[in-house]
C-alpha cells in the first residue's frame, strides 16, 4: 500500500562458505537501503559444527504515491570466491494500491434512539466504506472499552451500568484515528416511552402546546362575541316589532267601537 511500510520478502542463503552477500534489486537495478523508503534487515548465523553460514535478508519498502503499480523485486547471492557468478532468485511483483481517503464514520443504533426497557438488547454498528476495512474500537463516556476490535458492539440485557454515551473509533494504517458521533443509551422505566420517529420533544412540545392554547382561547372568544351579537340582534328585532303590534291593537279596538250597521247608527241618532 502506498505511503505505508510493507514487507516485500525474505531472502535466505544456507550452507555457504565463506558467507557471501545478499543483495536486493528493483527493476533490475541494485536497491540501496536508505532507512526511509527502503530498509533491509540482515542476519548472519554460522553453524558451530560445520562452520557453514546462513544468511537472512528481509526487505521493507514504502511505495511512493503515484509510483509504479507493480514494481519488480529480486534477490541475489554473491559468493566471496572470485570469478563466481551471482545467483538470482525469481522476481517478486507485488501490487501497489493507493488507499481511498477515509470517509465519515457512521454509527447506527438499534433500536433507533438508543432507549430500551430493562433487560433489552442494543446493537451498535460502526460503518465505513474504506478498503481494506479499518480497525474499530469502542468508547463509553470518552473512555476506551477493553474489547477486541469489531465493527459491531452488542449490549445484551441492558442494565443501569450500561447507560451512557457510546462512540466508535476507526483506525486505518494510512490514516489517523477517526471518531464517530456519540449516541446515548438509556433505559425506559415502566410507563414511559422512548422518543419515536417524528415526535416533538422538549421546547418544541412546549411551543406547540402554547400555540394550541392560544388558538383555543381565540376560538372561545370568537364564539362568545358571536353569541352576544346574536342576542343584540334578537333584542333589536323585538323592539322594532313592538310599535307595529301596538298600532295594530289600536286599529282593532277602533274597529270594535264602530257600529256594524250604518243605517242602525242613523236611526239611533234621529230617535228622540
Secondary structure, 3 states (H helix, E strand, C coil): CCCCEEEEEEEEEEEECCCCEEEEEECCEECCCCCCCEEEEEEEEECCCCCCEEEEEEEEEECCCCCCCCCCEEEEEECCCCCCCCEECCCECCCCCCCCCCCCCEEEEECCCCEEECCCCEEEEEECCCCCCCEEEEEECCEECCCCCCCEEEECCCCHHHCEEEEEEEECCCCCCEECCCEEEEEECCCCCCCCCCCCCCHHHHHHHHHHHHHHHHHHHHHHHHHHHHHHHHHHHHHHHHHHHHHHHHHHHHHHHCCCCHHHHHHHHHCC
